[in-house]
């Protein structure tokens, strides 16, 4: 596991010199998690130590569209003003697939008066982490990220299919935890691990998940901002590696009908900054009151945060009964049918796993929202329901069933607005509304098949 300390700008320059870097990819994660920015010559980057972009660049939908009117423009200036971007030196990584020596650096977004742009995803996560810091708490997270490898597909009207492996055949059956099924794609994963090593990404275990061509990568635990950066980098990395092996990697929540969806389970614990001890455990090793309050916060606020955990219309196809994805906000110890799970662990490693988050979620936004739910539980001392010790799939749906429903819940939950920032919630919900409106213009094959001649 590589531990990256805070870099100074002087150390950043030395790092670039040692690697003879000639170009810098200056990156900003937008609301969808897409890398926006500019590519600068090394000299220009060193001279300016920053750049400018229109603020709406981090506040547009996955289709590239913006709202034309409404509350969005109470936050976004109609004059299309610039953000001033400042590099975070600790995020510098080499771009291992570039032809010339190239580095990539994530930037934070500021206004010219020095205040952070509040709706930029990285700003939102920083805001939430600062609330924990003010309480003397140090949040620790570890994501488990699922994704599919699929055959190249350039026609969106044709369903996705599993890719061809080394054997010359595509998977046709469930291969959960199969070593041989992973080995079918050895050349690709050798590139992925080599790229991750060059980029100093702290990836841990690779497994084959339930779906055909579905994989999962686990990350070592670390500070939320560092882990969000790593997930952001990893998504770019595995997509690039897949392209070089004539296939696609997708983080869609439900890319293939009849196959399980892809999630981003996030394990969370909180350390006391003064003692370094896990506040989820009492001195005698039993679960603490903070452990239960954190669960209570997740139970109360996760339904209202679902638009942040499941950000697209496709996301809600994953959240259905008996499909390895939760439909509830029940909690349990070592119970994978619940939305909030506590894995079996010793007192020092006691943690809570949020299982409702989709692989399609922006890692900065998802981490900020999950921590916000737990923070509110701790601050408001919210008691959880009784532990679910049976099959939670037999219970009722407790999560919104559509993006439209989720957006309504988010708009109405003022406690989350206070923690995440009113301007962020305004921008986010307005952008998601136009995405939903765009989707509703599309007539699906199901509608033509079942309604064309029958209604």
Protein Blocks (a to p, Z undefined) as FASTA:
>chain_A
ZZdddddfklmmmmmmmnopabdcdddddfkopacdddddfklmmmnopadddfklmmcc
fkopacfbdjklmmmccklpacdddddfklgccdfkbmbdcdddddddddfkopacfkbm
klmmmmmmmmmmmnopacddddddddddddddfbfkbccdddddfkopacfbdcehiakl
mmmmmmmmmmmmmmmmmnopacfbdcddfbghiacdddddddfklmmmmmmmmmmmmmmm
mmmnopacdfbfblbghiacdddddddddddfklopafkbcfkopacfklmmmmmmmmmm
mmmmmmmmmmcfklmmmmcghilpafbfbdcehiakbfbdcddddfklgccddfkbcfkb
cfklmmmmmmmmmmmmmmnopacddddfbdfklmccfbdfbfklmmmmmmmmmklmmmno
pklmmmmmmmmmmmmmmmmmpccfklmmmmmmmZZ
